[in-house]
Amino acid sequence: MQRNTPKVLFATIKPAGFEKPRLIAFNEDLSEKIGLGKFEEKDLHFLVGSLLPENIQTYATAYAGHQFGNWAGQLGDGRAILAGEITDANGKKTEIQWKGAGATPYSRHADGRAVLRSSVREYLMSEAMYHLGIPTTRALSLAFTGEDVIRDMMYNGNPQYEQGAVVIRTAESFLRFGHFELLYAQEEYKLLQDLVDFTIENYFPEIVSSGHQRYKDFFENVCTRTADLIVEWCRVGFVHGVMNTDNMSILGLTIDYGPYSMMDEYNLSFTPNTTDLPGRRYAFGKQGQISHWNLWKLASALQPIIKDEKFLENTLKNFGIYFWDAHDKMLCKKFGLDGLKKEDEEFFGTWQVLMQELQLDHTLFFNQLEKITADTNIKEHFSPLAYTVLNEEKLRILQDFIVKYQSRLHLNSISKEDSLKLMSKTNPKFILRNYLLYECIEEIGKGKTELLTKLTQALENPYKELFPEYSVKRPSSYDNTAGCSTLSCSS
Protein backbone atom coordinates (compact mmCIF):
# COMPACT_ATOMS: atom_id res chain seq x y z
CA MET A 1 0.00 0.00 0.00
CA GLN A 2 2.61 2.57 1.09
CA ARG A 3 4.84 3.51 -1.83
CA ASN A 4 6.47 6.28 -3.83
CA THR A 5 4.33 7.69 -6.62
CA PRO A 6 6.72 9.60 -8.88
CA LYS A 7 5.47 11.87 -11.67
CA VAL A 8 1.98 12.24 -10.17
CA LEU A 9 0.44 14.47 -7.53
CA PHE A 10 -2.22 12.11 -6.24
CA ALA A 11 -3.35 8.52 -5.93
CA THR A 12 -6.91 7.22 -5.88
CA ILE A 13 -7.73 5.45 -2.64
CA LYS A 14 -10.88 4.32 -0.86
CA PRO A 15 -11.51 4.89 2.85
CA ALA A 16 -11.18 1.81 5.05
CA GLY A 17 -14.83 1.81 6.06
CA PHE A 18 -16.18 1.35 9.58
CA GLU A 19 -19.22 -0.74 10.44
CA LYS A 20 -20.29 0.78 13.76
CA PRO A 21 -19.75 4.56 13.69
CA ARG A 22 -21.29 6.86 16.29
CA LEU A 23 -21.73 10.58 15.80
CA ILE A 24 -20.15 12.86 18.38
CA ALA A 25 -20.67 16.29 16.78
CA PHE A 26 -21.89 17.79 13.52
CA ASN A 27 -21.35 21.38 12.43
CA GLU A 28 -24.76 22.32 11.02
CA ASP A 29 -23.80 25.95 10.42
CA LEU A 30 -20.83 24.97 8.25
CA SER A 31 -22.82 22.28 6.47
CA GLU A 32 -25.48 24.79 5.44
CA LYS A 33 -22.87 27.32 4.32
CA ILE A 34 -20.99 24.99 2.01
CA GLY A 35 -24.16 23.50 0.51
CA LEU A 36 -24.49 20.10 2.19
CA GLY A 37 -27.65 20.93 4.10
CA LYS A 38 -28.90 19.41 7.34
CA PHE A 39 -27.60 16.18 8.81
CA GLU A 40 -29.75 13.06 8.51
CA GLU A 41 -29.14 9.74 10.22
CA LYS A 42 -28.41 8.09 6.88
CA ASP A 43 -25.44 10.44 6.45
CA LEU A 44 -23.52 8.96 9.39
CA HIS A 45 -21.71 6.29 7.37
CA PHE A 46 -20.58 8.91 4.86
CA LEU A 47 -19.08 10.96 7.70
CA VAL A 48 -16.59 8.16 8.40
CA GLY A 49 -16.11 7.22 4.74
CA SER A 50 -18.06 3.95 4.88
CA LEU A 51 -20.83 4.80 2.41
CA LEU A 52 -19.90 6.85 -0.63
CA PRO A 53 -22.22 8.48 -3.17
CA GLU A 54 -22.17 7.05 -6.67
CA ASN A 55 -19.51 8.34 -9.06
CA ILE A 56 -17.40 9.83 -6.28
CA GLN A 57 -13.65 9.32 -6.73
CA THR A 58 -11.71 9.64 -3.47
CA TYR A 59 -8.00 10.34 -3.48
CA ALA A 60 -4.93 11.36 -1.47
CA THR A 61 -2.27 13.83 -2.59
CA ALA A 62 1.51 13.59 -2.63
CA TYR A 63 3.74 16.37 -1.38
CA ALA A 64 7.22 16.73 0.08
CA GLY A 65 8.66 18.92 2.78
CA HIS A 66 11.30 20.01 5.24
CA GLN A 67 10.61 18.58 8.68
CA PHE A 68 12.41 20.18 11.64
CA GLY A 69 14.75 21.81 9.12
CA ASN A 70 15.65 18.61 7.24
CA TRP A 71 14.55 17.48 3.79
CA ALA A 72 12.14 14.57 4.24
CA GLY A 73 11.53 13.64 0.61
CA GLN A 74 8.11 12.44 -0.56
CA LEU A 75 5.39 12.78 2.04
CA GLY A 76 1.67 13.12 1.44
CA ASP A 77 -1.79 12.68 2.90
CA GLY A 78 -0.95 9.86 5.29
CA ARG A 79 -4.29 9.79 7.08
CA ALA A 80 -6.31 12.22 5.00
CA ILE A 81 -8.50 11.22 2.07
CA LEU A 82 -10.25 13.78 -0.08
CA ALA A 83 -13.88 13.28 -1.04
CA GLY A 84 -13.61 16.08 -3.59
CA GLU A 85 -15.21 19.52 -3.92
CA ILE A 86 -18.66 20.89 -3.28
CA THR A 87 -19.98 24.15 -4.75
CA ASP A 88 -22.45 26.31 -2.83
CA ALA A 89 -25.27 28.43 -4.25
CA ASN A 90 -22.87 31.33 -4.84
CA GLY A 91 -20.40 29.24 -6.79
CA LYS A 92 -17.82 29.01 -4.00
CA LYS A 93 -15.96 25.71 -3.89
CA THR A 94 -14.97 23.84 -0.75
CA GLU A 95 -12.78 20.75 -0.49
CA ILE A 96 -13.98 17.99 1.85
CA GLN A 97 -11.53 15.63 3.47
CA TRP A 98 -11.71 12.73 5.92
CA LYS A 99 -8.94 12.54 8.50
CA GLY A 100 -8.44 9.14 10.07
CA ALA A 101 -10.36 7.08 7.53
CA GLY A 102 -7.56 4.69 6.63
CA ALA A 103 -4.15 4.26 5.07
CA THR A 104 -3.03 5.82 1.79
CA PRO A 105 0.09 5.32 -0.35
CA TYR A 106 1.62 8.17 1.70
CA SER A 107 1.05 6.75 5.18
CA ARG A 108 4.72 5.75 5.58
CA HIS A 109 3.93 2.39 7.24
CA ALA A 110 1.30 3.93 9.53
CA ASP A 111 -2.32 2.79 9.67
CA GLY A 112 -3.98 6.02 8.52
CA ARG A 113 -6.34 5.93 11.47
CA ALA A 114 -6.87 8.68 14.03
CA VAL A 115 -7.62 8.48 17.73
CA LEU A 116 -10.32 10.30 19.63
CA ARG A 117 -8.02 12.84 21.31
CA SER A 118 -6.41 14.10 18.10
CA SER A 119 -9.78 14.22 16.33
CA VAL A 120 -11.47 16.19 19.11
CA ARG A 121 -8.54 18.60 19.19
CA GLU A 122 -8.75 19.22 15.44
CA TYR A 123 -12.53 19.56 15.43
CA LEU A 124 -12.71 22.07 18.27
CA MET A 125 -9.57 24.09 17.64
CA SER A 126 -10.15 24.67 13.95
CA GLU A 127 -13.60 26.03 14.81
CA ALA A 128 -12.16 28.11 17.65
CA MET A 129 -9.68 29.71 15.27
CA TYR A 130 -12.43 30.42 12.75
CA HIS A 131 -14.52 32.27 15.31
CA LEU A 132 -11.45 34.17 16.49
CA GLY A 133 -11.28 35.51 12.94
CA ILE A 134 -8.12 33.62 11.94
CA PRO A 135 -7.76 31.95 8.51
CA THR A 136 -8.15 28.20 9.02
CA THR A 137 -9.51 24.92 7.82
CA ARG A 138 -12.88 24.11 9.39
CA ALA A 139 -14.41 20.96 10.86
CA LEU A 140 -17.67 19.50 9.62
CA SER A 141 -18.10 16.41 11.77
CA LEU A 142 -16.61 14.23 14.46
CA ALA A 143 -17.48 10.56 14.90
CA PHE A 144 -16.32 7.39 16.62
CA THR A 145 -15.25 4.69 14.16
CA GLY A 146 -16.24 1.87 16.51
CA GLU A 147 -12.73 0.40 16.56
CA ASP A 148 -9.72 0.81 18.80
CA VAL A 149 -6.37 2.08 17.54
CA ILE A 150 -2.99 1.44 19.16
CA ARG A 151 -0.80 4.49 19.77
CA ASP A 152 2.38 5.30 21.68
CA MET A 153 1.21 8.72 22.81
CA MET A 154 4.54 10.06 24.11
CA TYR A 155 6.84 7.90 21.94
CA ASN A 156 8.27 6.29 25.09
CA GLY A 157 7.67 2.62 24.36
CA ASN A 158 4.27 2.39 26.07
CA PRO A 159 1.69 1.90 23.31
CA GLN A 160 -1.94 1.58 24.35
CA TYR A 161 -5.27 1.04 22.66
CA GLU A 162 -7.36 4.19 22.22
CA GLN A 163 -10.78 4.87 20.74
CA GLY A 164 -10.67 5.53 17.01
CA ALA A 165 -12.39 8.52 15.42
CA VAL A 166 -12.74 10.36 12.12
CA VAL A 167 -13.05 14.09 11.60
CA ILE A 168 -14.19 15.67 8.35
CA ARG A 169 -12.39 18.93 7.68
CA THR A 170 -12.97 21.46 4.94
CA ALA A 171 -11.01 24.20 3.25
CA GLU A 172 -11.03 26.24 0.08
CA SER A 173 -7.90 24.21 -0.70
CA PHE A 174 -5.48 21.97 1.18
CA LEU A 175 -2.56 22.89 -1.12
CA ARG A 176 0.69 23.21 0.81
CA PHE A 177 4.20 24.49 0.26
CA GLY A 178 5.14 20.84 0.06
CA HIS A 179 3.11 20.22 -3.10
CA PHE A 180 5.35 22.68 -4.94
CA GLU A 181 8.52 21.39 -3.27
CA LEU A 182 7.79 17.85 -4.47
CA LEU A 183 7.59 18.82 -8.13
CA TYR A 184 10.71 20.95 -7.84
CA ALA A 185 12.63 18.06 -6.26
CA GLN A 186 11.48 15.74 -9.05
CA GLU A 187 12.45 18.37 -11.67
CA GLU A 188 8.91 18.25 -13.02
CA TYR A 189 9.02 21.93 -13.97
CA LYS A 190 6.19 21.82 -16.53
CA LEU A 191 3.88 20.18 -14.00
CA LEU A 192 5.08 22.69 -11.40
CA GLN A 193 4.10 25.55 -13.66
CA ASP A 194 0.72 23.92 -14.31
CA LEU A 195 0.16 23.67 -10.56
CA VAL A 196 1.05 27.34 -10.04
CA ASP A 197 -1.27 28.34 -12.88
CA PHE A 198 -4.07 26.21 -11.40
CA THR A 199 -3.55 27.73 -7.96
CA ILE A 200 -3.61 31.31 -9.25
CA GLU A 201 -6.69 30.76 -11.42
CA ASN A 202 -8.69 29.11 -8.66
CA TYR A 203 -7.55 30.78 -5.44
CA PHE A 204 -5.90 34.12 -6.25
CA PRO A 205 -8.44 36.14 -8.26
CA GLU A 206 -6.65 39.36 -7.28
CA ILE A 207 -3.73 38.40 -9.54
CA VAL A 208 -4.50 39.80 -12.99
CA SER A 209 -0.98 40.17 -14.38
CA SER A 210 0.53 37.89 -17.03
CA GLY A 211 3.85 36.29 -17.94
CA HIS A 212 6.55 35.99 -15.29
CA GLN A 213 5.04 38.94 -13.43
CA ARG A 214 2.07 36.72 -12.68
CA TYR A 215 4.29 34.28 -10.81
CA LYS A 216 6.07 37.08 -8.98
CA ASP A 217 2.74 38.47 -7.82
CA PHE A 218 1.79 34.98 -6.67
CA PHE A 219 4.87 34.61 -4.48
CA GLU A 220 4.45 38.09 -3.00
CA ASN A 221 0.85 37.29 -2.21
CA VAL A 222 1.78 34.03 -0.49
CA CYS A 223 4.38 35.90 1.59
CA THR A 224 1.83 38.50 2.67
CA ARG A 225 -0.83 35.92 3.53
CA THR A 226 1.69 33.91 5.53
CA ALA A 227 2.90 36.94 7.49
CA ASP A 228 -0.66 38.02 8.24
CA LEU A 229 -1.48 34.50 9.47
CA ILE A 230 1.46 34.28 11.88
CA VAL A 231 0.70 37.75 13.26
CA GLU A 232 -2.82 36.53 14.00
CA TRP A 233 -1.40 33.50 15.79
CA CYS A 234 0.68 35.87 17.92
CA ARG A 235 -2.37 37.98 18.66
CA VAL A 236 -4.20 35.14 20.40
CA GLY A 237 -1.17 33.21 21.65
CA PHE A 238 -1.52 30.21 19.34
CA VAL A 239 1.50 27.93 18.95
CA HIS A 240 1.27 25.48 16.05
CA GLY A 241 4.00 23.17 17.32
CA VAL A 242 5.11 21.64 14.02
CA MET A 243 5.62 24.28 11.31
CA ASN A 244 7.20 21.97 8.76
CA THR A 245 6.93 23.16 5.15
CA ASP A 246 4.42 20.38 4.47
CA ASN A 247 2.19 21.91 7.16
CA MET A 248 2.17 25.37 5.56
CA SER A 249 -0.90 26.32 3.52
CA ILE A 250 -0.26 28.06 0.21
CA LEU A 251 -3.43 30.08 0.90
CA GLY A 252 -2.28 31.25 4.32
CA LEU A 253 -4.63 29.01 6.33
CA THR A 254 -3.98 27.32 9.65
CA ILE A 255 -3.81 23.61 8.83
CA ASP A 256 -2.87 20.35 10.53
CA TYR A 257 -3.84 20.75 14.17
CA GLY A 258 -1.46 18.36 15.94
CA PRO A 259 0.65 19.22 19.01
CA TYR A 260 -0.61 22.81 19.13
CA SER A 261 -1.48 24.87 22.18
CA MET A 262 -2.92 28.19 23.11
CA MET A 263 -0.32 29.83 25.33
CA ASP A 264 -1.10 30.10 29.03
CA GLU A 265 1.80 31.96 30.71
CA TYR A 266 3.58 34.23 28.24
CA ASN A 267 6.84 32.64 27.14
CA LEU A 268 8.62 33.27 23.85
CA SER A 269 10.38 29.89 24.22
CA PHE A 270 7.19 27.90 24.79
CA THR A 271 6.66 24.89 22.54
CA PRO A 272 3.86 22.41 23.19
CA ASN A 273 5.50 19.70 21.09
CA THR A 274 7.67 17.18 22.96
CA THR A 275 9.26 16.26 19.61
CA ASP A 276 10.46 19.87 19.35
CA LEU A 277 12.56 19.60 22.52
CA PRO A 278 15.20 20.61 23.42
CA GLY A 279 15.84 22.82 20.36
CA ARG A 280 12.43 24.54 20.44
CA ARG A 281 12.58 25.25 16.72
CA TYR A 282 8.84 25.90 16.61
CA ALA A 283 8.51 27.89 19.84
CA PHE A 284 6.00 30.74 20.09
CA GLY A 285 8.60 33.48 19.62
CA LYS A 286 10.16 31.78 16.59
CA GLN A 287 7.03 31.35 14.47
CA GLY A 288 7.69 34.47 12.41
CA GLN A 289 11.29 33.42 11.82
CA ILE A 290 10.30 29.88 10.85
CA SER A 291 7.61 31.05 8.44
CA HIS A 292 10.34 33.18 6.83
CA TRP A 293 12.61 30.12 6.57
CA ASN A 294 9.79 28.09 5.05
CA LEU A 295 9.17 30.80 2.46
CA TRP A 296 12.84 30.60 1.47
CA LYS A 297 12.27 26.91 0.69
CA LEU A 298 9.15 27.76 -1.30
CA ALA A 299 11.12 30.40 -3.19
CA SER A 300 13.71 27.79 -4.13
CA ALA A 301 10.95 25.53 -5.42
CA LEU A 302 9.42 28.33 -7.52
CA GLN A 303 12.72 29.62 -8.93
CA PRO A 304 12.44 27.55 -12.18
CA ILE A 305 9.10 29.29 -12.82
CA ILE A 306 9.88 32.82 -11.60
CA LYS A 307 13.46 32.83 -12.94
CA ASP A 308 14.52 35.94 -10.99
CA GLU A 309 16.70 35.29 -7.96
CA LYS A 310 17.12 38.98 -7.14
CA PHE A 311 13.36 39.43 -6.98
CA LEU A 312 12.99 36.45 -4.67
CA GLU A 313 15.75 37.71 -2.38
CA ASN A 314 14.21 41.19 -2.17
CA THR A 315 10.73 39.79 -1.55
CA LEU A 316 12.01 37.63 1.28
CA LYS A 317 13.94 40.55 2.73
CA ASN A 318 10.76 42.63 2.65
CA PHE A 319 8.88 39.83 4.41
CA GLY A 320 10.71 40.50 7.65
CA ILE A 321 10.01 44.23 7.44
CA TYR A 322 6.33 43.65 6.67
CA PHE A 323 5.93 41.00 9.38
CA TRP A 324 7.34 43.05 12.24
CA ASP A 325 5.46 46.15 11.20
CA ALA A 326 2.20 44.15 11.12
CA HIS A 327 3.12 42.49 14.42
CA ASP A 328 3.68 45.80 16.21
CA LYS A 329 0.49 47.27 14.77
CA MET A 330 -1.32 44.22 16.11
CA LEU A 331 0.15 44.84 19.57
CA CYS A 332 -1.04 48.44 19.37
CA LYS A 333 -4.60 47.18 19.01
CA LYS A 334 -4.18 44.77 21.92
CA PHE A 335 -3.09 47.69 24.11
CA GLY A 336 -5.78 50.01 22.76
CA LEU A 337 -3.30 52.34 21.07
CA ASP A 338 -4.46 54.37 18.08
CA GLY A 339 -1.32 53.78 16.02
CA LEU A 340 2.32 52.80 16.07
CA LYS A 341 4.76 55.38 17.40
CA LYS A 342 8.55 55.28 17.35
CA GLU A 343 8.83 54.76 21.10
CA ASP A 344 6.43 51.80 21.05
CA GLU A 345 9.15 49.32 20.09
CA GLU A 346 10.85 49.91 23.45
CA PHE A 347 7.50 49.79 25.23
CA PHE A 348 6.66 46.39 23.69
CA GLY A 349 10.11 45.07 24.59
CA THR A 350 9.59 46.11 28.21
CA TRP A 351 6.22 44.37 28.19
CA GLN A 352 7.67 41.10 26.88
CA VAL A 353 10.32 41.04 29.60
CA LEU A 354 7.67 41.81 32.23
CA MET A 355 5.37 39.01 31.02
CA GLN A 356 8.12 36.40 31.12
CA GLU A 357 9.68 37.44 34.43
CA LEU A 358 6.30 37.58 36.19
CA GLN A 359 4.92 34.53 34.35
CA LEU A 360 1.64 36.26 33.56
CA ASP A 361 -1.16 34.64 31.59
CA HIS A 362 -1.14 36.05 28.05
CA THR A 363 -4.91 36.23 27.50
CA LEU A 364 -5.92 37.21 31.02
CA PHE A 365 -3.34 40.00 31.17
CA PHE A 366 -5.07 41.95 28.43
CA ASN A 367 -8.50 41.18 29.86
CA GLN A 368 -7.40 42.65 33.18
CA LEU A 369 -5.70 45.57 31.48
CA GLU A 370 -9.09 46.62 30.09
CA LYS A 371 -10.53 46.74 33.62
CA ILE A 372 -7.89 48.94 35.29
CA THR A 373 -9.13 52.09 37.01
CA ALA A 374 -7.46 54.75 39.13
CA ASP A 375 -8.46 52.80 42.27
CA THR A 376 -7.23 49.38 41.11
CA ASN A 377 -5.19 47.38 43.61
CA ILE A 378 -2.44 46.03 41.36
CA LYS A 379 -1.66 43.01 43.55
CA GLU A 380 -5.28 41.88 43.81
CA HIS A 381 -5.93 42.64 40.17
CA PHE A 382 -3.05 40.71 38.62
CA SER A 383 -2.16 37.97 41.14
CA PRO A 384 -4.95 35.63 39.88
CA LEU A 385 -3.30 35.49 36.45
CA ALA A 386 0.29 34.94 37.59
CA TYR A 387 1.87 31.49 37.51
CA THR A 388 4.30 32.57 40.25
CA VAL A 389 4.00 34.60 43.45
CA LEU A 390 4.06 38.35 42.83
CA ASN A 391 6.43 39.49 45.56
CA GLU A 392 7.21 43.13 46.34
CA GLU A 393 9.91 43.42 43.69
CA LYS A 394 7.70 41.92 40.97
CA LEU A 395 4.80 44.12 42.00
CA ARG A 396 7.03 47.17 41.72
CA ILE A 397 8.04 46.13 38.20
CA LEU A 398 4.39 45.66 37.29
CA GLN A 399 3.37 48.97 38.84
CA ASP A 400 6.11 50.79 36.90
CA PHE A 401 4.89 49.25 33.67
CA ILE A 402 1.28 50.24 34.33
CA VAL A 403 2.43 53.82 34.86
CA LYS A 404 4.29 53.70 31.52
CA TYR A 405 1.23 52.24 29.84
CA GLN A 406 -1.07 54.93 31.17
CA SER A 407 1.40 57.60 30.03
CA ARG A 408 1.36 56.05 26.57
CA LEU A 409 -2.46 56.06 26.54
CA HIS A 410 -2.40 59.83 27.13
CA LEU A 411 -0.75 60.20 23.71
CA ASN A 412 -3.73 58.56 22.01
CA SER A 413 -5.77 60.66 19.61
CA ILE A 414 -8.82 58.46 20.26
CA SER A 415 -11.08 58.51 23.31
CA LYS A 416 -10.79 56.07 26.21
CA GLU A 417 -14.04 54.47 25.10
CA ASP A 418 -12.73 53.90 21.56
CA SER A 419 -9.50 52.53 23.00
CA LEU A 420 -11.42 49.98 25.06
CA LYS A 421 -13.54 49.02 22.05
CA LEU A 422 -10.37 48.37 20.08
CA MET A 423 -9.04 46.15 22.87
CA SER A 424 -12.28 44.23 23.26
CA LYS A 425 -12.38 43.42 19.53
CA THR A 426 -8.75 42.29 19.53
CA ASN A 427 -8.35 40.44 22.82
CA PRO A 428 -10.43 37.27 23.25
CA LYS A 429 -12.15 36.61 26.55
CA PHE A 430 -12.10 32.87 25.88
CA ILE A 431 -9.37 30.71 24.40
CA LEU A 432 -9.49 26.94 24.02
CA ARG A 433 -6.81 25.94 26.49
CA ASN A 434 -5.21 22.50 26.44
CA TYR A 435 -6.49 21.55 29.87
CA LEU A 436 -10.07 22.21 28.74
CA LEU A 437 -9.50 20.06 25.67
CA TYR A 438 -8.03 17.37 27.89
CA GLU A 439 -11.10 17.38 30.14
CA CYS A 440 -13.41 17.37 27.14
CA ILE A 441 -11.64 14.39 25.55
CA GLU A 442 -11.82 12.48 28.81
CA GLU A 443 -15.58 13.12 29.08
CA ILE A 444 -16.34 12.20 25.48
CA GLY A 445 -14.42 8.97 25.97
CA LYS A 446 -16.85 8.17 28.79
CA GLY A 447 -19.88 8.97 26.65
CA LYS A 448 -20.53 12.47 28.03
CA THR A 449 -20.93 15.58 25.86
CA GLU A 450 -21.93 18.33 28.30
CA LEU A 451 -18.49 19.95 28.29
CA LEU A 452 -18.27 19.59 24.50
CA THR A 453 -21.52 21.57 24.21
CA LYS A 454 -20.31 24.31 26.56
CA LEU A 455 -16.92 24.62 24.90
CA THR A 456 -18.57 24.84 21.51
CA GLN A 457 -20.76 27.71 22.74
CA ALA A 458 -17.74 29.45 24.28
CA LEU A 459 -15.50 29.13 21.22
CA GLU A 460 -18.28 30.45 18.98
CA ASN A 461 -18.30 33.62 21.11
CA PRO A 462 -14.63 34.16 22.02
CA TYR A 463 -14.94 37.92 22.59
CA LYS A 464 -17.67 37.42 25.18
CA GLU A 465 -17.35 35.94 28.65
CA LEU A 466 -20.16 33.38 28.45
CA PHE A 467 -18.55 31.11 31.04
CA PRO A 468 -16.48 33.02 33.62
CA GLU A 469 -15.20 29.72 35.03
CA TYR A 470 -13.15 29.28 31.84
CA SER A 471 -11.62 32.77 32.05
CA VAL A 472 -9.01 31.65 34.56
CA LYS A 473 -5.40 30.55 34.35
CA ARG A 474 -4.50 26.88 33.89
CA PRO A 475 -4.99 24.96 37.17
CA SER A 476 -1.67 23.88 38.68
CA SER A 477 -2.89 20.27 38.77
CA TYR A 478 -2.44 20.17 34.98
CA ASP A 479 1.11 21.55 34.90
CA ASN A 480 2.73 18.20 34.10
CA THR A 481 -0.17 16.21 32.68
CA ALA A 482 0.71 14.35 29.49
CA GLY A 483 -1.64 15.31 26.68
CA CYS A 484 -2.44 18.58 28.41
CA SER A 485 0.56 20.83 29.04
CA THR A 486 2.71 19.10 26.40
CA LEU A 487 1.92 16.78 23.51
CA SER A 488 3.66 14.63 20.93
CA CYS A 489 3.30 14.77 17.15
CA SER A 490 0.85 11.86 17.42
CA SER A 491 -1.53 14.06 19.38
Disulfide bonds with the S-S distance in Angstrom:
none
